[in-house]
Amino acid sequence: MTEELYHFIDGARVKGTSGRTGDVNNPATGEVTKQVPLASADEVRAAIASSAQALPGWAATPPAKRAQVMFNFRDQIRSNLTEIAELLSSEHGKTVEDAKGSISRGLEVVEFACGIPQLLKGEYSENVAGGVDSYAVRQPVGVCAGITPFNFPAMVPMWMFPMAIACGNTFVLKPSERDPSTGLRLAELMVEAGLPKGVLNVVNGDKEAVDTLLTDPTVGAISFVGSTAIGRYIYETGAAAGKRVQALCGAKNHMIIMPDADMSQAVDATIGAAFGSAGERCMAVSVAVPVGEETADAFVKELAPRVQSLKVGPYTDPAAEMGPVITAEAKERIERYIDEGVAAGADLVVDGRGLNLQGYEDGFFVGGTLLDRVTPDMSVYKDEIFGPVLSVVRQASYEDAKQLVVDHEYGNGTAIFTRDGDTARDFTQSVNIGMVGVNVPIPVPVAYHSFGGWKASLFGDHSIHGMEGVRFYTKLKTVTARWPSGIKEGAVFNFHAGSDTAPG
Ligand code: NAD
């Protein structure tokens, strides 16, 4: 018997009624362990209605009181960290240590949201005209929705709902149907932390649920994180319905290794950045660009044995460095890309295909894979593979290496390894990428800065969390007020901004 999951609406677990469900796997064994209900439009509307009902009370709650819920939520996460991490790993497949790390990154956003009274402080200008003052405040957008991917089932929702809720909004989360339990658990913990019911609802589902969120007039803002094709659709559909939308999408992150780089540091960094979380990270390094044949030879020589010896295993094995990928289809897709790379002429230095782990023969495992002499016309280079596959694209000069990064469709993250300040400065200043690392392979901004890419990696105007998060989840209101001295009871004012005189 597989476990039946639920929605979390109005502070309670609610059984699905649509009659449609999706399978949730244990990716290490390939077993279907749970069934997730896929919501109908009516079920989604019930979640939206609950959030709409909770909105006036929550928006009127003083920011310091909202922050108190965030402080309590932080405590809840910390005391339940192992339990949440194991739940996450059981559906996602990543190692428990990796899961804990990602939850901690989400927690940093909660900690940032604890400072919401300070973050919402407005601007005030005295005497903009005779006896007239002007001030600007940021007010909640209303009911917001979040649509999240499978690869970070705790961290990505925590990029969104703590910021939105701290800003005075209510929120409907639609987690990935592949690993929905973590989002449900986080919502329960928010209620245990003192959040009034309805402020955070979780509705499980697929396209039908998403389309309802995108078109329902009650929803004011949509945050999406996922693949580029879906993100583009989310952005266009949500914007056409008059909503503000931020859609953070796919990636192909390049790491340039200059001849003067510290090679051991670069190789160490590549192992974590390319193969951690089985490469299922939007900030994973999937292309290494060594500059010069000598650098490339040294890089591949030092890297290859490390990739070969990566320990792949189920999340229950504490020695595992890398878990399985999310589904059987993902495994097939990744292996197909490797086939295509080989057929197109790349050198297969380490082959992760056909990995068979004893006792886990039906698991979705792919071993670390290293392809050398990849060229920009190959599909392994052009497309986001989202697996433990690193392509090495050799380039003759820094300019050629940078041009590759500039010309690529995606613009999420990139890194350069060098000891030369001039090169690093030119790179950081001129590259068209949202997040840039200098001798840092995965330059994920801390919670009080903002996360987001350029080009096909983000549609919308705002990155996520940090001050960009505050801006996205609030609307600016500017008040111009005249309180001249000697106002008499019953006096009538008719003031036009810019004019200094008020008749009447
Ligand atoms: P996905 O696009 O398949 O799914 C993301 C969400 O969209 C899920 O909640 C899913 O239910 C929903 N969805 C799927 N198909 C839909 C459709 N046809 N209509 C409406 N909604 C639909 O992404 P995924 O496979 O879960 O996640 C991996 C992708 O996410 C990768 O491309 C990765 O780069 C990206 N990602 C990006 C970032 C970032 O910050 N840029 C972070 C994490 C993941």
Residues whose N, C-alpha, C, O or C-beta is under 5 A from the ligand:
A	BS01	NAD	I147 T148 P149 F150 N151 K174 P175 S176 E177 G205 D206 K207 V210 V225 G226 S227 T228 I230 L248 C249 G250 A251 C282 S457
